[in-house]
């Protein structure tokens, strides 16, 4: 789908002040940024074969099985 830039703002400005023209305050901006970053990390780890496990607080921890991250040679 073709897209056209209709506005921009620096990340620092967005996080500190939000984006008033779009009705986003700084609290919402931080939540949006955190959500996007979490999605990026999840995709990155999934693409590398790691498995996500949900902890008691619902936060994901990522682990590799032996096929994804073999032990290899442990000689020092």
PDB file of N, CA, C, O and CB in Angstrom:
ATOM      1  N   UNK A   1       0.834  -1.157   0.000  1.00  0.00           N
ATOM      2  CA  UNK A   1       0.000   0.000   0.000  1.00  0.00           C
ATOM      3  C   UNK A   1       0.893   1.239   0.000  1.00  0.00           C
ATOM      4  O   UNK A   1       1.759   1.371   0.865  1.00  0.00           O
ATOM      5  CB  UNK A   1      -0.957  -0.013   1.204  1.00  0.00           C
ATOM      6  N   UNK A   2       0.701   2.130  -0.936  1.00  0.00           N
ATOM      7  CA  UNK A   2       1.496   3.360  -0.954  1.00  0.00           C
ATOM      8  C   UNK A   2       1.202   4.218   0.274  1.00  0.00           C
ATOM      9  O   UNK A   2       0.064   4.299   0.735  1.00  0.00           O
ATOM     10  CB  UNK A   2       1.218   4.161  -2.236  1.00  0.00           C
ATOM     11  N   UNK A   3       2.235   4.846   0.786  1.00  0.00           N
ATOM     12  CA  UNK A   3       2.075   5.711   1.952  1.00  0.00           C
ATOM     13  C   UNK A   3       2.720   7.055   1.665  1.00  0.00           C
ATOM     14  O   UNK A   3       3.664   7.157   0.881  1.00  0.00           O
ATOM     15  CB  UNK A   3       2.692   5.064   3.220  1.00  0.00           C
ATOM     16  N   UNK A   4       2.198   8.076   2.312  1.00  0.00           N
ATOM     17  CA  UNK A   4       2.741   9.418   2.146  1.00  0.00           C
ATOM     18  C   UNK A   4       2.940  10.027   3.536  1.00  0.00           C
ATOM     19  O   UNK A   4       2.033   9.995   4.368  1.00  0.00           O
ATOM     20  CB  UNK A   4       1.797  10.309   1.263  1.00  0.00           C
ATOM     21  N   UNK A   5       4.123  10.579   3.781  1.00  0.00           N
ATOM     22  CA  UNK A   5       4.388  11.209   5.063  1.00  0.00           C
ATOM     23  C   UNK A   5       3.561  12.488   5.171  1.00  0.00           C
ATOM     24  O   UNK A   5       3.602  13.353   4.295  1.00  0.00           O
ATOM     25  CB  UNK A   5       5.903  11.510   5.232  1.00  0.00           C
ATOM     26  N   UNK A   6       2.821  12.584   6.250  1.00  0.00           N
ATOM     27  CA  UNK A   6       2.000  13.772   6.467  1.00  0.00           C
ATOM     28  C   UNK A   6       2.460  14.565   7.685  1.00  0.00           C
ATOM     29  O   UNK A   6       1.941  15.648   7.953  1.00  0.00           O
ATOM     30  CB  UNK A   6       0.541  13.378   6.629  1.00  0.00           C
ATOM     31  N   UNK A   7       3.425  14.035   8.420  1.00  0.00           N
ATOM     32  CA  UNK A   7       3.963  14.735   9.570  1.00  0.00           C
ATOM     33  C   UNK A   7       5.068  13.922  10.196  1.00  0.00           C
ATOM     34  O   UNK A   7       5.159  12.711   9.991  1.00  0.00           O
ATOM     35  CB  UNK A   7       2.871  15.028  10.591  1.00  0.00           C
ATOM     36  N   UNK A   8       5.906  14.590  10.958  1.00  0.00           N
ATOM     37  CA  UNK A   8       6.972  13.881  11.665  1.00  0.00           C
ATOM     38  C   UNK A   8       7.343  14.650  12.914  1.00  0.00           C
ATOM     39  O   UNK A   8       7.084  15.847  13.036  1.00  0.00           O
ATOM     40  CB  UNK A   8       8.211  13.685  10.760  1.00  0.00           C
ATOM     41  N   UNK A   9       7.952  13.935  13.832  1.00  0.00           N
ATOM     42  CA  UNK A   9       8.404  14.498  15.093  1.00  0.00           C
ATOM     43  C   UNK A   9       9.550  13.614  15.584  1.00  0.00           C
ATOM     44  O   UNK A   9       9.551  12.408  15.335  1.00  0.00           O
ATOM     45  CB  UNK A   9       7.230  14.584  16.153  1.00  0.00           C
ATOM     46  N   UNK A  10      10.516  14.200  16.272  1.00  0.00           N
ATOM     47  CA  UNK A  10      11.626  13.387  16.777  1.00  0.00           C
ATOM     48  C   UNK A  10      11.131  12.489  17.913  1.00  0.00           C
ATOM     49  O   UNK A  10      10.156  12.812  18.592  1.00  0.00           O
ATOM     50  CB  UNK A  10      12.797  14.290  17.265  1.00  0.00           C
ATOM     51  N   UNK A  11      11.803  11.379  18.106  1.00  0.00           N
ATOM     52  CA  UNK A  11      11.431  10.450  19.180  1.00  0.00           C
ATOM     53  C   UNK A  11      11.547  11.135  20.535  1.00  0.00           C
ATOM     54  O   UNK A  11      10.668  10.991  21.385  1.00  0.00           O
ATOM     55  CB  UNK A  11      12.319   9.187  19.142  1.00  0.00           C
ATOM     56  N   UNK A  12      12.626  11.876  20.734  1.00  0.00           N
ATOM     57  CA  UNK A  12      12.813  12.571  22.017  1.00  0.00           C
ATOM     58  C   UNK A  12      11.662  13.539  22.293  1.00  0.00           C
ATOM     59  O   UNK A  12      11.133  13.584  23.404  1.00  0.00           O
ATOM     60  CB  UNK A  12      14.153  13.332  22.025  1.00  0.00           C
ATOM     61  N   UNK A  13      11.284  14.301  21.289  1.00  0.00           N
ATOM     62  CA  UNK A  13      10.177  15.257  21.430  1.00  0.00           C
ATOM     63  C   UNK A  13       8.867  14.512  21.707  1.00  0.00           C
ATOM     64  O   UNK A  13       8.086  14.915  22.568  1.00  0.00           O
ATOM     65  CB  UNK A  13      10.041  16.132  20.152  1.00  0.00           C
ATOM     66  N   UNK A  14       8.639  13.431  20.972  1.00  0.00           N
ATOM     67  CA  UNK A  14       7.427  12.629  21.141  1.00  0.00           C
ATOM     68  C   UNK A  14       7.313  12.088  22.560  1.00  0.00           C
ATOM     69  O   UNK A  14       6.253  12.167  23.181  1.00  0.00           O
ATOM     70  CB  UNK A  14       7.411  11.474  20.140  1.00  0.00           C
ATOM     71  N   UNK A  15       8.413  11.537  23.068  1.00  0.00           N
ATOM     72  CA  UNK A  15       8.378  10.950  24.407  1.00  0.00           C
ATOM     73  C   UNK A  15       8.250  12.008  25.501  1.00  0.00           C
ATOM     74  O   UNK A  15       7.582  11.786  26.511  1.00  0.00           O
ATOM     75  CB  UNK A  15       9.627  10.123  24.643  1.00  0.00           C
ATOM     76  N   UNK A  16       8.881  13.142  25.298  1.00  0.00           N
ATOM     77  CA  UNK A  16       8.864  14.175  26.334  1.00  0.00           C
ATOM     78  C   UNK A  16       7.569  14.985  26.358  1.00  0.00           C
ATOM     79  O   UNK A  16       7.058  15.330  27.424  1.00  0.00           O
ATOM     80  CB  UNK A  16      10.030  15.105  26.139  1.00  0.00           C
ATOM     81  N   UNK A  17       7.044  15.285  25.159  1.00  0.00           N
ATOM     82  CA  UNK A  17       5.891  16.185  25.091  1.00  0.00           C
ATOM     83  C   UNK A  17       4.654  15.578  24.438  1.00  0.00           C
ATOM     84  O   UNK A  17       3.588  16.193  24.462  1.00  0.00           O
ATOM     85  CB  UNK A  17       6.271  17.414  24.350  1.00  0.00           C
ATOM     86  N   UNK A  18       4.771  14.394  23.857  1.00  0.00           N
ATOM     87  CA  UNK A  18       3.650  13.826  23.119  1.00  0.00           C
ATOM     88  C   UNK A  18       3.537  14.474  21.750  1.00  0.00           C
ATOM     89  O   UNK A  18       4.500  15.052  21.246  1.00  0.00           O
ATOM     90  CB  UNK A  18       2.342  13.998  23.900  1.00  0.00           C
ATOM     91  N   UNK A  19       2.353  14.377  21.150  1.00  0.00           N
ATOM     92  CA  UNK A  19       2.118  14.976  19.837  1.00  0.00           C
ATOM     93  C   UNK A  19       0.741  15.605  19.888  1.00  0.00           C
ATOM     94  O   UNK A  19      -0.263  14.959  19.588  1.00  0.00           O
ATOM     95  CB  UNK A  19       2.231  13.916  18.669  1.00  0.00           C
ATOM     96  N   UNK A  20       0.706  16.879  20.272  1.00  0.00           N
ATOM     97  CA  UNK A  20      -0.553  17.584  20.511  1.00  0.00           C
ATOM     98  C   UNK A  20      -1.482  17.581  19.303  1.00  0.00           C
ATOM     99  O   UNK A  20      -2.695  17.436  19.457  1.00  0.00           O
ATOM    100  CB  UNK A  20      -0.270  19.001  20.917  1.00  0.00           C
ATOM    101  N   UNK A  21      -0.926  17.741  18.096  1.00  0.00           N
ATOM    102  CA  UNK A  21      -1.756  17.774  16.878  1.00  0.00           C
ATOM    103  C   UNK A  21      -2.543  16.476  16.684  1.00  0.00           C
ATOM    104  O   UNK A  21      -3.595  16.473  16.044  1.00  0.00           O
ATOM    105  CB  UNK A  21      -0.878  18.030  15.649  1.00  0.00           C
ATOM    106  N   UNK A  22      -2.034  15.387  17.234  1.00  0.00           N
ATOM    107  CA  UNK A  22      -2.723  14.099  17.110  1.00  0.00           C
ATOM    108  C   UNK A  22      -3.454  13.723  18.393  1.00  0.00           C
ATOM    109  O   UNK A  22      -4.047  12.648  18.482  1.00  0.00           O
ATOM    110  CB  UNK A  22      -1.727  13.002  16.745  1.00  0.00           C
ATOM    111  N   UNK A  23      -3.414  14.610  19.389  1.00  0.00           N
ATOM    112  CA  UNK A  23      -4.104  14.336  20.647  1.00  0.00           C
ATOM    113  C   UNK A  23      -3.411  13.296  21.514  1.00  0.00           C
ATOM    114  O   UNK A  23      -4.062  12.603  22.296  1.00  0.00           O
ATOM    115  CB  UNK A  23      -5.495  13.885  20.364  1.00  0.00           C
ATOM    116  N   UNK A  24      -2.086  13.182  21.378  1.00  0.00           N
ATOM    117  CA  UNK A  24      -1.313  12.206  22.146  1.00  0.00           C
ATOM    118  C   UNK A  24      -0.495  12.952  23.195  1.00  0.00           C
ATOM    119  O   UNK A  24       0.366  13.762  22.853  1.00  0.00           O
ATOM    120  CB  UNK A  24      -0.385  11.355  21.214  1.00  0.00           C
ATOM    121  N   UNK A  25      -0.762  12.680  24.472  1.00  0.00           N
ATOM    122  CA  UNK A  25       0.046  13.309  25.525  1.00  0.00           C
ATOM    123  C   UNK A  25       1.297  12.470  25.776  1.00  0.00           C
ATOM    124  O   UNK A  25       1.441  11.388  25.207  1.00  0.00           O
ATOM    125  CB  UNK A  25      -0.779  13.471  26.841  1.00  0.00           C
ATOM    126  N   UNK A  26       2.202  12.962  26.623  1.00  0.00           N
ATOM    127  CA  UNK A  26       3.483  12.273  26.824  1.00  0.00           C
ATOM    128  C   UNK A  26       3.299  10.891  27.454  1.00  0.00           C
ATOM    129  O   UNK A  26       4.056   9.972  27.140  1.00  0.00           O
ATOM    130  CB  UNK A  26       4.401  13.120  27.704  1.00  0.00           C
ATOM    131  N   UNK A  27       2.315  10.726  28.332  1.00  0.00           N
ATOM    132  CA  UNK A  27       2.060   9.418  28.938  1.00  0.00           C
ATOM    133  C   UNK A  27       1.654   8.404  27.871  1.00  0.00           C
ATOM    134  O   UNK A  27       2.171   7.287  27.843  1.00  0.00           O
ATOM    135  CB  UNK A  27       0.963   9.526  30.016  1.00  0.00           C
ATOM    136  N   UNK A  28       0.730   8.795  26.996  1.00  0.00           N
ATOM    137  CA  UNK A  28       0.310   7.903  25.906  1.00  0.00           C
ATOM    138  C   UNK A  28       1.465   7.638  24.952  1.00  0.00           C
ATOM    139  O   UNK A  28       1.615   6.520  24.460  1.00  0.00           O
ATOM    140  CB  UNK A  28      -0.881   8.506  25.137  1.00  0.00           C
ATOM    141  N   UNK A  29       2.283   8.651  24.683  1.00  0.00           N
ATOM    142  CA  UNK A  29       3.420   8.492  23.779  1.00  0.00           C
ATOM    143  C   UNK A  29       4.376   7.424  24.300  1.00  0.00           C
ATOM    144  O   UNK A  29       4.866   6.595  23.534  1.00  0.00           O
ATOM    145  CB  UNK A  29       4.160   9.827  23.601  1.00  0.00           C
ATOM    146  N   UNK A  30       4.638   7.447  25.596  1.00  0.00           N
ATOM    147  CA  UNK A  30       5.535   6.454  26.186  1.00  0.00           C
ATOM    148  C   UNK A  30       4.941   5.060  26.107  1.00  0.00           C
ATOM    149  O   UNK A  30       5.665   4.094  25.868  1.00  0.00           O
ATOM    150  CB  UNK A  30       5.842   6.807  27.637  1.00  0.00           C
ATOM    151  N   UNK A  31       3.632   4.938  26.305  1.00  0.00           N
ATOM    152  CA  UNK A  31       2.979   3.634  26.180  1.00  0.00           C
ATOM    153  C   UNK A  31       3.051   3.128  24.740  1.00  0.00           C
ATOM    154  O   UNK A  31       3.319   1.949  24.509  1.00  0.00           O
ATOM    155  CB  UNK A  31       1.512   3.720  26.640  1.00  0.00           C
ATOM    156  N   UNK A  32       2.813   4.012  23.774  1.00  0.00           N
ATOM    157  CA  UNK A  32       2.879   3.636  22.353  1.00  0.00           C
ATOM    158  C   UNK A  32       4.289   3.180  21.998  1.00  0.00           C
ATOM    159  O   UNK A  32       4.470   2.145  21.357  1.00  0.00           O
ATOM    160  CB  UNK A  32       2.455   4.822  21.448  1.00  0.00           C
ATOM    161  N   UNK A  33       5.286   3.958  22.417  1.00  0.00           N
ATOM    162  CA  UNK A  33       6.683   3.625  22.123  1.00  0.00           C
ATOM    163  C   UNK A  33       7.064   2.281  22.741  1.00  0.00           C
ATOM    164  O   UNK A  33       7.714   1.460  22.095  1.00  0.00           O
ATOM    165  CB  UNK A  33       7.621   4.731  22.643  1.00  0.00           C
ATOM    166  N   UNK A  34       6.664   2.062  23.973  1.00  0.00           N
ATOM    167  CA  UNK A  34       6.955   0.805  24.664  1.00  0.00           C
ATOM    168  C   UNK A  34       6.312  -0.376  23.945  1.00  0.00           C
ATOM    169  O   UNK A  34       6.932  -1.430  23.803  1.00  0.00           O
ATOM    170  CB  UNK A  34       6.466   0.868  26.117  1.00  0.00           C
ATOM    171  N   UNK A  35       5.081  -0.206  23.493  1.00  0.00           N
ATOM    172  CA  UNK A  35       4.389  -1.274  22.775  1.00  0.00           C
ATOM    173  C   UNK A  35       5.094  -1.606  21.461  1.00  0.00           C
ATOM    174  O   UNK A  35       5.284  -2.778  21.135  1.00  0.00           O
ATOM    175  CB  UNK A  35       2.936  -0.877  22.505  1.00  0.00           C
ATOM    176  N   UNK A  36       5.480  -0.578  20.708  1.00  0.00           N
ATOM    177  CA  UNK A  36       6.186  -0.802  19.439  1.00  0.00           C
ATOM    178  C   UNK A  36       7.519  -1.502  19.674  1.00  0.00           C
ATOM    179  O   UNK A  36       7.878  -2.421  18.937  1.00  0.00           O
ATOM    180  CB  UNK A  36       6.414   0.532  18.704  1.00  0.00           C
ATOM    181  N   UNK A  37       8.259  -1.068  20.704  1.00  0.00           N
ATOM    182  CA  UNK A  37       9.546  -1.701  21.021  1.00  0.00           C
ATOM    183  C   UNK A  37       9.354  -3.154  21.419  1.00  0.00           C
ATOM    184  O   UNK A  37      10.131  -4.014  21.004  1.00  0.00           O
ATOM    185  CB  UNK A  37      10.259  -0.940  22.148  1.00  0.00           C
ATOM    186  N   UNK A  38       8.334  -3.445  22.214  1.00  0.00           N
ATOM    187  CA  UNK A  38       8.059  -4.831  22.622  1.00  0.00           C
ATOM    188  C   UNK A  38       7.741  -5.705  21.414  1.00  0.00           C
ATOM    189  O   UNK A  38       8.211  -6.839  21.322  1.00  0.00           O
ATOM    190  CB  UNK A  38       6.892  -4.877  23.625  1.00  0.00           C
ATOM    191  N   UNK A  39       6.943  -5.178  20.489  1.00  0.00           N
ATOM    192  CA  UNK A  39       6.616  -5.934  19.279  1.00  0.00           C
ATOM    193  C   UNK A  39       7.866  -6.216  18.455  1.00  0.00           C
ATOM    194  O   UNK A  39       8.017  -7.306  17.904  1.00  0.00           O
ATOM    195  CB  UNK A  39       5.589  -5.171  18.431  1.00  0.00           C
ATOM    196  N   UNK A  40       8.766  -5.233  18.371  1.00  0.00           N
ATOM    197  CA  UNK A  40      10.005  -5.412  17.608  1.00  0.00           C
ATOM    198  C   UNK A  40      10.885  -6.485  18.237  1.00  0.00           C
ATOM    199  O   UNK A  40      11.423  -7.334  17.526  1.00  0.00           O
ATOM    200  CB  UNK A  40      10.777  -4.088  17.517  1.00  0.00           C
ATOM    201  N   UNK A  41      11.041  -6.460  19.570  1.00  0.00           N
ATOM    202  CA  UNK A  41      11.838  -7.478  20.248  1.00  0.00           C
ATOM    203  C   UNK A  41      11.227  -8.862  20.070  1.00  0.00           C
ATOM    204  O   UNK A  41      11.947  -9.822  19.798  1.00  0.00           O
ATOM    205  CB  UNK A  41      11.968  -7.149  21.734  1.00  0.00           C
ATOM    206  N   UNK A  42       9.905  -8.979  20.219  1.00  0.00           N
ATOM    207  CA  UNK A  42       9.241 -10.270  20.057  1.00  0.00           C
ATOM    208  C   UNK A  42       9.462 -10.817  18.657  1.00  0.00           C
ATOM    209  O   UNK A  42       9.748 -12.003  18.494  1.00  0.00           O
ATOM    210  CB  UNK A  42       7.742 -10.144  20.343  1.00  0.00           C
ATOM    211  N   UNK A  43       9.335  -9.974  17.654  1.00  0.00           N
ATOM    212  CA  UNK A  43       9.546 -10.424  16.275  1.00  0.00           C
ATOM    213  C   UNK A  43      11.002 -10.858  16.060  1.00  0.00           C
ATOM    214  O   UNK A  43      11.268 -11.892  15.448  1.00  0.00           O
ATOM    215  CB  UNK A  43       9.171  -9.300  15.279  1.00  0.00           C
ATOM    216  N   UNK A  44      11.930 -10.058  16.568  1.00  0.00           N
ATOM    217  CA  UNK A  44      13.356 -10.357  16.433  1.00  0.00           C
ATOM    218  C   UNK A  44      13.675 -11.729  17.036  1.00  0.00           C
ATOM    219  O   UNK A  44      14.316 -12.560  16.392  1.00  0.00           O
ATOM    220  CB  UNK A  44      14.209  -9.259  17.114  1.00  0.00           C
ATOM    221  N   UNK A  45      13.224 -11.963  18.275  1.00  0.00           N
ATOM    222  CA  UNK A  45      13.510 -13.228  18.947  1.00  0.00           C
ATOM    223  C   UNK A  45      12.791 -14.395  18.291  1.00  0.00           C
ATOM    224  O   UNK A  45      13.367 -15.476  18.163  1.00  0.00           O
ATOM    225  CB  UNK A  45      13.119 -13.144  20.408  1.00  0.00           C
ATOM    226  N   UNK A  46      11.547 -14.202  17.874  1.00  0.00           N
ATOM    227  CA  UNK A  46      10.812 -15.259  17.176  1.00  0.00           C
ATOM    228  C   UNK A  46      11.513 -15.664  15.886  1.00  0.00           C
ATOM    229  O   UNK A  46      11.630 -16.853  15.591  1.00  0.00           O
ATOM    230  CB  UNK A  46       9.385 -14.803  16.870  1.00  0.00           C
ATOM    231  N   UNK A  47      11.979 -14.684  15.118  1.00  0.00           N
ATOM    232  CA  UNK A  47      12.652 -14.972  13.855  1.00  0.00           C
ATOM    233  C   UNK A  47      13.949 -15.743  14.059  1.00  0.00           C
ATOM    234  O   UNK A  47      14.423 -16.407  13.138  1.00  0.00           O
ATOM    235  CB  UNK A  47      12.935 -13.685  13.112  1.00  0.00           C
ATOM    236  N   UNK A  48      14.523 -15.664  15.241  1.00  0.00           N
ATOM    237  CA  UNK A  48      15.761 -16.381  15.542  1.00  0.00           C
ATOM    238  C   UNK A  48      15.523 -17.703  16.244  1.00  0.00           C
ATOM    239  O   UNK A  48      16.470 -18.369  16.663  1.00  0.00           O
ATOM    240  CB  UNK A  48      16.654 -15.526  16.387  1.00  0.00           C
ATOM    241  N   UNK A  49      14.253 -18.085  16.373  1.00  0.00           N
ATOM    242  CA  UNK A  49      13.918 -19.392  16.913  1.00  0.00           C
ATOM    243  C   UNK A  49      13.833 -19.470  18.424  1.00  0.00           C
ATOM    244  O   UNK A  49      13.715 -20.566  18.970  1.00  0.00           O
ATOM    245  CB  UNK A  49      14.900 -20.361  16.452  1.00  0.00           C
ATOM    246  N   UNK A  50      13.890 -18.342  19.117  1.00  0.00           N
ATOM    247  CA  UNK A  50      13.762 -18.379  20.567  1.00  0.00           C
ATOM    248  C   UNK A  50      12.294 -18.548  20.949  1.00  0.00           C
ATOM    249  O   UNK A  50      11.397 -18.218  20.173  1.00  0.00           O
ATOM    250  CB  UNK A  50      14.349 -17.097  21.203  1.00  0.00           C
ATOM    251  N   UNK A  51      12.065 -19.057  22.133  1.00  0.00           N
ATOM    252  CA  UNK A  51      10.711 -19.304  22.623  1.00  0.00           C
ATOM    253  C   UNK A  51      10.395 -18.319  23.737  1.00  0.00           C
ATOM    254  O   UNK A  51      11.214 -18.095  24.629  1.00  0.00           O
ATOM    255  CB  UNK A  51      10.555 -20.765  23.122  1.00  0.00           C
ATOM    256  N   UNK A  52       9.204 -17.732  23.682  1.00  0.00           N
ATOM    257  CA  UNK A  52       8.765 -16.810  24.716  1.00  0.00           C
ATOM    258  C   UNK A  52       7.934 -17.519  25.770  1.00  0.00           C
ATOM    259  O   UNK A  52       7.024 -18.280  25.441  1.00  0.00           O
ATOM    260  CB  UNK A  52       7.970 -15.672  24.104  1.00  0.00           C
ATOM    261  N   UNK A  53       8.241 -17.275  27.029  1.00  0.00           N
ATOM    262  CA  UNK A  53       7.491 -17.844  28.145  1.00  0.00           C
ATOM    263  C   UNK A  53       6.974 -16.707  29.006  1.00  0.00           C
ATOM    264  O   UNK A  53       7.727 -15.813  29.390  1.00  0.00           O
ATOM    265  CB  UNK A  53       8.370 -18.822  28.982  1.00  0.00           C
ATOM    266  N   UNK A  54       5.692 -16.747  29.303  1.00  0.00           N
ATOM    267  CA  UNK A  54       5.076 -15.696  30.087  1.00  0.00           C
ATOM    268  C   UNK A  54       5.292 -15.936  31.571  1.00  0.00           C
ATOM    269  O   UNK A  54       4.991 -17.015  32.081  1.00  0.00           O
ATOM    270  CB  UNK A  54       3.589 -15.600  29.777  1.00  0.00           C
ATOM    271  N   UNK A  55       5.817 -14.927  32.268  1.00  0.00           N
ATOM    272  CA  UNK A  55       6.043 -15.021  33.702  1.00  0.00           C
ATOM    273  C   UNK A  55       4.789 -14.669  34.474  1.00  0.00           C
ATOM    274  O   UNK A  55       3.731 -14.444  33.885  1.00  0.00           O
ATOM    275  CB  UNK A  55       7.186 -14.115  34.122  1.00  0.00           C
ATOM    276  N   UNK A  56       4.903 -14.622  35.779  1.00  0.00           N
ATOM    277  CA  UNK A  56       3.743 -14.374  36.637  1.00  0.00           C
ATOM    278  C   UNK A  56       3.129 -13.003  36.386  1.00  0.00           C
ATOM    279  O   UNK A  56       1.919 -12.840  36.546  1.00  0.00           O
ATOM    280  CB  UNK A  56       4.138 -14.498  38.099  1.00  0.00           C
ATOM    281  N   UNK A  57       3.922 -12.021  36.000  1.00  0.00           N
ATOM    282  CA  UNK A  57       3.403 -10.685  35.718  1.00  0.00           C
ATOM    283  C   UNK A  57       2.974 -10.508  34.277  1.00  0.00           C
ATOM    284  O   UNK A  57       2.593  -9.408  33.875  1.00  0.00           O
ATOM    285  CB  UNK A  57       4.432  -9.655  36.057  1.00  0.00           C
ATOM    286  N   UNK A  58       3.029 -11.585  33.485  1.00  0.00           N
ATOM    287  CA  UNK A  58       2.646 -11.509  32.088  1.00  0.00           C
ATOM    288  C   UNK A  58       3.767 -11.070  31.159  1.00  0.00           C
ATOM    289  O   UNK A  58       3.580 -11.012  29.943  1.00  0.00           O
ATOM    290  CB  UNK A  58       1.507 -10.583  31.944  1.00  0.00           C
ATOM    291  N   UNK A  59       4.927 -10.762  31.719  1.00  0.00           N
ATOM    292  CA  UNK A  59       6.069 -10.341  30.905  1.00  0.00           C
ATOM    293  C   UNK A  59       6.746 -11.559  30.301  1.00  0.00           C
ATOM    294  O   UNK A  59       6.938 -12.573  30.973  1.00  0.00           O
ATOM    295  CB  UNK A  59       7.078  -9.523  31.745  1.00  0.00           C
ATOM    296  N   UNK A  60       7.110 -11.452  29.018  1.00  0.00           N
ATOM    297  CA  UNK A  60       7.753 -12.571  28.341  1.00  0.00           C
ATOM    298  C   UNK A  60       9.239 -12.648  28.664  1.00  0.00           C
ATOM    299  O   UNK A  60       9.932 -11.633  28.727  1.00  0.00           O
ATOM    300  CB  UNK A  60       7.555 -12.458  26.841  1.00  0.00           C
ATOM    301  N   UNK A  61       9.709 -13.865  28.865  1.00  0.00           N
ATOM    302  CA  UNK A  61      11.135 -14.162  28.957  1.00  0.00           C
ATOM    303  C   UNK A  61      11.460 -15.028  27.756  1.00  0.00           C
ATOM    304  O   UNK A  61      10.651 -15.869  27.363  1.00  0.00           O
ATOM    305  CB  UNK A  61      11.514 -14.879  30.322  1.00  0.00           C
ATOM    306  N   UNK A  62      12.612 -14.839  27.175  1.00  0.00           N
ATOM    307  CA  UNK A  62      12.975 -15.543  25.950  1.00  0.00           C
ATOM    308  C   UNK A  62      14.081 -16.547  26.217  1.00  0.00           C
ATOM    309  O   UNK A  62      15.068 -16.236  26.884  1.00  0.00           O
ATOM    310  CB  UNK A  62      13.407 -14.555  24.868  1.00  0.00           C
ATOM    311  N   UNK A  63      13.910 -17.762  25.687  1.00  0.00           N
ATOM    312  CA  UNK A  63      14.858 -18.843  25.890  1.00  0.00           C
ATOM    313  C   UNK A  63      15.106 -19.552  24.570  1.00  0.00           C
ATOM    314  O   UNK A  63      14.212 -19.694  23.736  1.00  0.00           O
ATOM    315  CB  UNK A  63      14.346 -19.832  26.954  1.00  0.00           C
ATOM    316  N   UNK A  64      16.326 -19.985  24.407  1.00  0.00           N
ATOM    317  CA  UNK A  64      16.690 -20.765  23.226  1.00  0.00           C
ATOM    318  C   UNK A  64      16.801 -22.229  23.626  1.00  0.00           C
ATOM    319  O   UNK A  64      17.334 -22.553  24.688  1.00  0.00           O
ATOM    320  CB  UNK A  64      18.027 -20.254  22.599  1.00  0.00           C
ATOM    321  N   UNK A  65      16.296 -23.109  22.772  1.00  0.00           N
ATOM    322  CA  UNK A  65      16.485 -24.533  23.042  1.00  0.00           C
ATOM    323  C   UNK A  65      17.872 -24.944  22.537  1.00  0.00           C
ATOM    324  O   UNK A  65      18.594 -24.132  21.958  1.00  0.00           O
ATOM    325  CB  UNK A  65      15.360 -25.395  22.362  1.00  0.00           C
ATOM    326  N   UNK A  66      18.229 -26.186  22.759  1.00  0.00           N
ATOM    327  CA  UNK A  66      19.571 -26.673  22.417  1.00  0.00           C
ATOM    328  C   UNK A  66      19.851 -26.599  20.910  1.00  0.00           C
ATOM    329  O   UNK A  66      21.005 -26.461  20.503  1.00  0.00           O
ATOM    330  CB  UNK A  66      19.740 -28.112  22.901  1.00  0.00           C
ATOM    331  N   UNK A  67      18.802 -26.691  20.083  1.00  0.00           N
ATOM    332  CA  UNK A  67      18.986 -26.606  18.629  1.00  0.00           C
ATOM    333  C   UNK A  67      19.254 -25.165  18.194  1.00  0.00           C
ATOM    334  O   UNK A  67      19.973 -24.929  17.222  1.00  0.00           O
ATOM    335  CB  UNK A  67      17.746 -27.155  17.898  1.00  0.00           C
ATOM    336  N   UNK A  68      18.681 -24.214  18.908  1.00  0.00           N
ATOM    337  CA  UNK A  68      18.842 -22.809  18.553  1.00  0.00           C
ATOM    338  C   UNK A  68      20.171 -22.259  19.065  1.00  0.00           C
ATOM    339  O   UNK A  68      20.843 -21.504  18.363  1.00  0.00           O
ATOM    340  CB  UNK A  68      17.683 -21.985  19.111  1.00  0.00           C
ATOM    341  N   UNK A  69      20.547 -22.630  20.276  1.00  0.00           N
ATOM    342  CA  UNK A  69      21.798 -22.161  20.879  1.00  0.00           C
ATOM    343  C   UNK A  69      22.533 -23.349  21.480  1.00  0.00           C
ATOM    344  O   UNK A  69      22.503 -23.551  22.694  1.00  0.00           O
ATOM    345  CB  UNK A  69      21.528 -21.073  21.964  1.00  0.00           C
ATOM    346  N   UNK A  70      23.195 -24.139  20.632  1.00  0.00           N
ATOM    347  CA  UNK A  70      23.896 -25.321  21.149  1.00  0.00           C
ATOM    348  C   UNK A  70      25.004 -24.944  22.133  1.00  0.00           C
ATOM    349  O   UNK A  70      25.571 -23.854  22.075  1.00  0.00           O
ATOM    350  CB  UNK A  70      24.486 -26.128  19.993  1.00  0.00           C
ATOM    351  N   UNK A  71      25.293 -25.884  23.040  1.00  0.00           N
ATOM    352  CA  UNK A  71      26.295 -25.642  24.068  1.00  0.00           C
ATOM    353  C   UNK A  71      27.688 -25.432  23.467  1.00  0.00           C
ATOM    354  O   UNK A  71      28.439 -24.574  23.930  1.00  0.00           O
ATOM    355  CB  UNK A  71      26.322 -26.803  25.052  1.00  0.00           C
ATOM    356  N   UNK A  72      28.025 -26.196  22.461  1.00  0.00           N
ATOM    357  CA  UNK A  72      29.335 -26.043  21.827  1.00  0.00           C
ATOM    358  C   UNK A  72      30.458 -26.517  22.723  1.00  0.00           C
ATOM    359  O   UNK A  72      30.240 -27.242  23.694  1.00  0.00           O
ATOM    360  CB  UNK A  72      29.566 -24.602  21.445  1.00  0.00           C
ATOM    361  N   UNK A  73      31.658 -26.099  22.383  1.00  0.00           N
ATOM    362  CA  UNK A  73      32.853 -26.472  23.116  1.00  0.00           C
ATOM    363  C   UNK A  73      33.029 -25.543  24.314  1.00  0.00           C
ATOM    364  O   UNK A  73      33.126 -24.327  24.146  1.00  0.00           O
ATOM    365  CB  UNK A  73      34.094 -26.429  22.200  1.00  0.00           C
ATOM    366  N   UNK A  74      33.070 -26.110  25.526  1.00  0.00           N
ATOM    367  CA  UNK A  74      33.153 -25.290  26.748  1.00  0.00           C
ATOM    368  C   UNK A  74      34.575 -25.270  27.320  1.00  0.00           C
ATOM    369  O   UNK A  74      34.748 -24.940  28.493  1.00  0.00           O
ATOM    370  CB  UNK A  74      32.173 -25.818  27.810  1.00  0.00           C
ATOM    371  N   UNK A  75      35.573 -25.606  26.543  1.00  0.00           N
ATOM    372  CA  UNK A  75      36.944 -25.571  27.055  1.00  0.00           C
ATOM    373  C   UNK A  75      37.374 -24.144  27.297  1.00  0.00           C
ATOM    374  O   UNK A  75      37.029 -23.246  26.529  1.00  0.00           O
ATOM    375  CB  UNK A  75      37.911 -26.258  26.084  1.00  0.00           C
ATOM    376  N   UNK A  76      38.138 -23.928  28.381  1.00  0.00           N
ATOM    377  CA  UNK A  76      38.615 -22.567  28.646  1.00  0.00           C
ATOM    378  C   UNK A  76      40.032 -22.363  28.186  1.00  0.00           C
ATOM    379  O   UNK A  76      40.579 -21.271  28.338  1.00  0.00           O
ATOM    380  CB  UNK A  76      38.517 -22.250  30.113  1.00  0.00           C
TER     381      UNK A  76
END
